[in-house]
Amino acid sequence: MGVAEDNTVRLCGVIVAREALRWTPARVPVLEMRIEHQSRQMEAGAEREVFCELKVRAIGPAAQQIEVVALGSRLAMEGFLAARSARNRAPVLHIRTFELLEGN
């Protein structure tokens, strides 16, 4: 298997939905939300409009910090992708670090 750098994602987006903070049996806080990303990117020499919505999961102190951030706020996030669960292989961005961006 590769090292952590093989699965690092940086993304800016707007919080469009958030579930209630929940706690694991080990009393670790978990927060699930959806982020909407929109930007212009270069691909094959042409600029294109990019839009996507992604499920995001914050665990531990990050979950408690993001819980109080208002819906519609813009975040810069860094983390890694993992399957939602053993049965659902859809990707979820797990946040390692985040920053609230100006202009919210």
C-alpha positions as protocol buffer text, in pm:
chain_id: "A"
residue {
  index: 1
  type: MET
  ca { x: 0 y: 0 z: 0 }
}
residue {
  index: 2
  type: GLY
  ca { x: 100 y: 361 z: -57 }
}
residue {
  index: 3
  type: VAL
  ca { x: 176 y: 634 z: 189 }
}
residue {
  index: 4
  type: ALA
  ca { x: -66 y: 906 z: 305 }
}
residue {
  index: 5
  type: GLU
  ca { x: 38 y: 1142 z: 23 }
}
residue {
  index: 6
  type: ASP
  ca { x: -117 y: 899 z: -226 }
}
residue {
  index: 7
  type: ASN
  ca { x: -465 y: 995 z: -103 }
}
residue {
  index: 8
  type: THR
  ca { x: -471 y: 1365 z: -20 }
}
residue {
  index: 9
  type: VAL
  ca { x: -754 y: 1587 z: -140 }
}
residue {
  index: 10
  type: ARG
  ca { x: -775 y: 1967 z: -112 }
}
residue {
  index: 11
  type: LEU
  ca { x: -1111 y: 2119 z: -192 }
}
residue {
  index: 12
  type: CYS
  ca { x: -1300 y: 2443 z: -131 }
}
residue {
  index: 13
  type: GLY
  ca { x: -1675 y: 2433 z: -106 }
}
residue {
  index: 14
  type: VAL
  ca { x: -1995 y: 2555 z: 53 }
}
residue {
  index: 15
  type: ILE
  ca { x: -2173 y: 2358 z: 327 }
}
residue {
  index: 16
  type: VAL
  ca { x: -2513 y: 2276 z: 175 }
}
residue {
  index: 17
  type: ALA
  ca { x: -2638 y: 2017 z: 427 }
}
residue {
  index: 18
  type: ARG
  ca { x: -2532 y: 1884 z: 765 }
}
residue {
  index: 19
  type: GLU
  ca { x: -2658 y: 1604 z: 986 }
}
residue {
  index: 20
  type: ALA
  ca { x: -2671 y: 1625 z: 1364 }
}
residue {
  index: 21
  type: LEU
  ca { x: -2347 y: 1557 z: 1548 }
}
residue {
  index: 22
  type: ARG
  ca { x: -2337 y: 1193 z: 1659 }
}
residue {
  index: 23
  type: TRP
  ca { x: -2107 y: 1000 z: 1889 }
}
residue {
  index: 24
  type: THR
  ca { x: -1943 y: 662 z: 1832 }
}
residue {
  index: 25
  type: PRO
  ca { x: -1963 y: 397 z: 2107 }
}
residue {
  index: 26
  type: ALA
  ca { x: -1609 y: 508 z: 2200 }
}
residue {
  index: 27
  type: ARG
  ca { x: -1749 y: 866 z: 2251 }
}
residue {
  index: 28
  type: VAL
  ca { x: -1576 y: 1013 z: 1944 }
}
residue {
  index: 29
  type: PRO
  ca { x: -1781 y: 1288 z: 1773 }
}
residue {
  index: 30
  type: VAL
  ca { x: -1873 y: 1237 z: 1405 }
}
residue {
  index: 31
  type: LEU
  ca { x: -2029 y: 1493 z: 1172 }
}
residue {
  index: 32
  type: GLU
  ca { x: -2159 y: 1414 z: 823 }
}
residue {
  index: 33
  type: MET
  ca { x: -2234 y: 1688 z: 571 }
}
residue {
  index: 34
  type: ARG
  ca { x: -2246 y: 1771 z: 201 }
}
residue {
  index: 35
  type: ILE
  ca { x: -2020 y: 2024 z: 31 }
}
residue {
  index: 36
  type: GLU
  ca { x: -2089 y: 2190 z: -304 }
}
residue {
  index: 37
  type: HIS
  ca { x: -1783 y: 2283 z: -511 }
}
residue {
  index: 38
  type: GLN
  ca { x: -1778 y: 2511 z: -816 }
}
residue {
  index: 39
  type: SER
  ca { x: -1471 y: 2636 z: -1003 }
}
residue {
  index: 40
  type: ARG
  ca { x: -1307 y: 2685 z: -1341 }
}
residue {
  index: 41
  type: GLN
  ca { x: -1034 y: 2435 z: -1429 }
}
residue {
  index: 42
  type: MET
  ca { x: -799 y: 2380 z: -1721 }
}
residue {
  index: 43
  type: GLU
  ca { x: -834 y: 2044 z: -1895 }
}
residue {
  index: 44
  type: ALA
  ca { x: -667 y: 1944 z: -2222 }
}
residue {
  index: 45
  type: GLY
  ca { x: -579 y: 2308 z: -2291 }
}
residue {
  index: 46
  type: ALA
  ca { x: -934 y: 2438 z: -2243 }
}
residue {
  index: 47
  type: GLU
  ca { x: -1101 y: 2604 z: -1948 }
}
residue {
  index: 48
  type: ARG
  ca { x: -1416 y: 2438 z: -1821 }
}
residue {
  index: 49
  type: GLU
  ca { x: -1673 y: 2498 z: -1548 }
}
residue {
  index: 50
  type: VAL
  ca { x: -1658 y: 2229 z: -1276 }
}
residue {
  index: 51
  type: PHE
  ca { x: -1940 y: 2154 z: -1033 }
}
residue {
  index: 52
  type: CYS
  ca { x: -1982 y: 1867 z: -788 }
}
residue {
  index: 53
  type: GLU
  ca { x: -2140 y: 1780 z: -456 }
}
residue {
  index: 54
  type: LEU
  ca { x: -1949 y: 1555 z: -218 }
}
residue {
  index: 55
  type: LYS
  ca { x: -2025 y: 1383 z: 110 }
}
residue {
  index: 56
  type: VAL
  ca { x: -1785 y: 1490 z: 383 }
}
residue {
  index: 57
  type: ARG
  ca { x: -1713 y: 1338 z: 726 }
}
residue {
  index: 58
  type: ALA
  ca { x: -1536 y: 1507 z: 1016 }
}
residue {
  index: 59
  type: ILE
  ca { x: -1429 y: 1300 z: 1317 }
}
residue {
  index: 60
  type: GLY
  ca { x: -1300 y: 1417 z: 1653 }
}
residue {
  index: 61
  type: PRO
  ca { x: -1233 y: 1784 z: 1733 }
}
residue {
  index: 62
  type: ALA
  ca { x: -1292 y: 1888 z: 1369 }
}
residue {
  index: 63
  type: ALA
  ca { x: -1650 y: 1755 z: 1395 }
}
residue {
  index: 64
  type: GLN
  ca { x: -1722 y: 1971 z: 1698 }
}
residue {
  index: 65
  type: GLN
  ca { x: -1561 y: 2277 z: 1537 }
}
residue {
  index: 66
  type: ILE
  ca { x: -1752 y: 2245 z: 1208 }
}
residue {
  index: 67
  type: GLU
  ca { x: -2082 y: 2175 z: 1388 }
}
residue {
  index: 68
  type: VAL
  ca { x: -2112 y: 2545 z: 1481 }
}
residue {
  index: 69
  type: VAL
  ca { x: -2026 y: 2675 z: 1131 }
}
residue {
  index: 70
  type: ALA
  ca { x: -2337 y: 2807 z: 952 }
}
residue {
  index: 71
  type: LEU
  ca { x: -2487 y: 2638 z: 648 }
}
residue {
  index: 72
  type: GLY
  ca { x: -2381 y: 2830 z: 338 }
}
residue {
  index: 73
  type: SER
  ca { x: -2032 y: 2894 z: 479 }
}
residue {
  index: 74
  type: ARG
  ca { x: -1730 y: 2835 z: 256 }
}
residue {
  index: 75
  type: LEU
  ca { x: -1455 y: 2603 z: 375 }
}
residue {
  index: 76
  type: ALA
  ca { x: -1112 y: 2505 z: 246 }
}
residue {
  index: 77
  type: MET
  ca { x: -1061 y: 2141 z: 344 }
}
residue {
  index: 78
  type: GLU
  ca { x: -782 y: 1890 z: 326 }
}
residue {
  index: 79
  type: GLY
  ca { x: -829 y: 1521 z: 387 }
}
residue {
  index: 80
  type: PHE
  ca { x: -854 y: 1184 z: 220 }
}
residue {
  index: 81
  type: LEU
  ca { x: -1112 y: 979 z: 32 }
}
residue {
  index: 82
  type: ALA
  ca { x: -1255 y: 656 z: 171 }
}
residue {
  index: 83
  type: ALA
  ca { x: -1558 y: 439 z: 100 }
}
residue {
  index: 84
  type: ARG
  ca { x: -1872 y: 543 z: 287 }
}
residue {
  index: 85
  type: SER
  ca { x: -1899 y: 194 z: 440 }
}
residue {
  index: 86
  type: ALA
  ca { x: -1814 y: -169 z: 367 }
}
residue {
  index: 87
  type: ARG
  ca { x: -2139 y: -200 z: 169 }
}
residue {
  index: 88
  type: ASN
  ca { x: -2145 y: 146 z: 8 }
}
residue {
  index: 89
  type: ARG
  ca { x: -1828 y: 210 z: -192 }
}
residue {
  index: 90
  type: ALA
  ca { x: -1919 y: 573 z: -282 }
}
residue {
  index: 91
  type: PRO
  ca { x: -1638 y: 813 z: -183 }
}
residue {
  index: 92
  type: VAL
  ca { x: -1654 y: 1034 z: 125 }
}
residue {
  index: 93
  type: LEU
  ca { x: -1401 y: 1308 z: 197 }
}
residue {
  index: 94
  type: HIS
  ca { x: -1266 y: 1266 z: 551 }
}
residue {
  index: 95
  type: ILE
  ca { x: -1147 y: 1604 z: 677 }
}
residue {
  index: 96
  type: ARG
  ca { x: -807 y: 1625 z: 844 }
}
residue {
  index: 97
  type: THR
  ca { x: -788 y: 2007 z: 849 }
}
residue {
  index: 98
  type: PHE
  ca { x: -1015 y: 2290 z: 743 }
}
residue {
  index: 99
  type: GLU
  ca { x: -1027 y: 2668 z: 729 }
}
residue {
  index: 100
  type: LEU
  ca { x: -1331 y: 2893 z: 723 }
}
residue {
  index: 101
  type: LEU
  ca { x: -1293 y: 3120 z: 419 }
}
residue {
  index: 102
  type: GLU
  ca { x: -1369 y: 3493 z: 414 }
}
residue {
  index: 103
  type: GLY
  ca { x: -1674 y: 3626 z: 240 }
}
residue {
  index: 104
  type: ASN
  ca { x: -1939 y: 3403 z: 405 }
}
